[in-house]
């Protein structure tokens, strides 16, 4: 009985459940708002290494659904009018119960890395020369390393590995820069965004092991792109405010 139910859940039933989880977390449209943890003093061993998930979300969801079905159907399926029926509570309630058990693990925030703020080289005073030197280094760190376009359709494992490695190289380059104090927040935000992309690509690459986490990562990627664009807007505004566009 238990094995049969779990095999069923791993099929179309689990696929529907995974879809419902993403609706719970994201809504029908992109509604996630992220505040990057830029002002923390957390130090991690290696910011260019993608996070290792502590929980397989797909297994957690399927096991909880299966256990609930077993609990509510101790005698197994019921035959009625030639049909095989199971006593099943509202799937949304079951999914919410699963999320409530480990809410932090189901949050897309788990894809946002801690960064080594203590390793950022902050300089004073801030003048036009230090800002221009920083911006030249910032641009080189991005353009020299992020060379592979992200396709809109298929992401192969070799491509994902390259995307992860490129972001790691860009992050390492950003850590070598002397950062004017006025631009530390923007600098940290870019490192965080690139590290988040690393974790997203790592989760997608691991989709055969944890498809639910991969789907959460895919849904979260537009928010990261939005934040990277916002960083560009902040830099443009800073340059305009300080008459550094020329």
Rosetta blueprint (number, residue, H / E / L):
1 X L
2 X H
3 X H
4 X H
5 X H
6 X H
7 X H
8 X H
9 X H
10 X H
11 X H
12 X H
13 X H
14 X H
15 X H
16 X H
17 X H
18 X H
19 X H
20 X H
21 X H
22 X H
23 X H
24 X H
25 X H
26 X H
27 X L
28 X L
29 X L
30 X L
31 X L
32 X L
33 X L
34 X L
35 X L
36 X L
37 X L
38 X L
39 X L
40 X L
41 X L
42 X L
43 X L
44 X L
45 X L
46 X L
47 X L
48 X L
49 X L
50 X L
51 X L
52 X L
53 X L
54 X L
55 X L
56 X L
57 X H
58 X H
59 X H
60 X H
61 X H
62 X H
63 X H
64 X H
65 X H
66 X H
67 X H
68 X H
69 X H
70 X H
71 X H
72 X H
73 X L
74 X L
75 X L
76 X L
77 X L
78 X E
79 X E
80 X E
81 X L
82 X L
83 X E
84 X E
85 X E
86 X L
87 X L
88 X L
89 X L
90 X L
91 X H
92 X H
93 X H
94 X H
95 X H
96 X H
97 X H
98 X H
99 X H
100 X H
101 X H
102 X L
103 X H
104 X H
105 X H
106 X H
107 X L
108 X H
109 X H
110 X H
111 X H
112 X L
113 X L
114 X L
115 X L
116 X L
117 X H
118 X H
119 X H
120 X L
121 X E
122 X E
123 X E
124 X L
125 X L
126 X L
127 X L
128 X H
129 X H
130 X H
131 X H
132 X H
133 X H
134 X H
135 X H
136 X H
137 X H
138 X H
139 X H
140 X H
141 X H
142 X H
143 X H
144 X L
145 X L
146 X L
147 X L
148 X L
149 X L
150 X L
151 X L
152 X L
153 X L
154 X L
155 X L
156 X L
157 X H
158 X H
159 X H
160 X H
161 X H
162 X H
163 X H
164 X H
165 X H
166 X H
167 X H
168 X H
169 X H
170 X H
171 X H
172 X H
173 X H
174 X H
175 X H
176 X L
177 X L
178 X E
179 X E
180 X E
181 X H
182 X H
183 X H
184 X H
185 X H
186 X H
187 X H
188 X H
189 X H
190 X H
191 X H
192 X H
193 X H
194 X H
195 X H
196 X H
197 X H
198 X H
199 X H
200 X H
201 X H
202 X H
203 X H
204 X H
205 X H
206 X L
207 X L
208 X L
209 X L
210 X L
211 X H
212 X H
213 X H
214 X H
215 X H
216 X H
217 X H
218 X H
219 X H
220 X H
221 X H
222 X H
223 X H
224 X H
225 X H
226 X H
227 X H
228 X H
229 X H
230 X H
231 X H
232 X H
233 X H
234 X H
235 X H
236 X H
237 X H
238 X H
239 X H
240 X H
241 X H
242 X L
243 X L
244 X L
245 X L
246 X L
